[in-house]
Amino acid sequence: ANGYYNSRWAKCIHSSRDLSDMVFIDNYIFNKDVVVQFNSTVGEFVGYTELGVSSARAWNNNPGQLQGERAQMESFCKHNAEIRQTAIADKS
């Protein structure tokens, strides 16, 4: 496809059953390059390009947007991980 490629990939990474080491990562991608990333370990947006740095600065100054991203750890990551763990435990 010709033109521009825009996407957003959110992922949750953890390696322990108690989910204490879980990290939420939200990538904003343009033409297959990460432009801005939110990492729950860092707790704010980080820009990797000129546009990304500008966007990260604006988003980090928006308390509502920052709070929404931070809340994804509980509502998206831990919620889904607990459902998956229950489904796996029920199979044994």
Salt bridges, closest charged atoms under 4 A:
ASP26 OD2 - ARG8 NH2 2.63
GLU69 OE2 - ARG8 NH2 3.16
GLU74 OE2 - LYS78 NZ 3.45
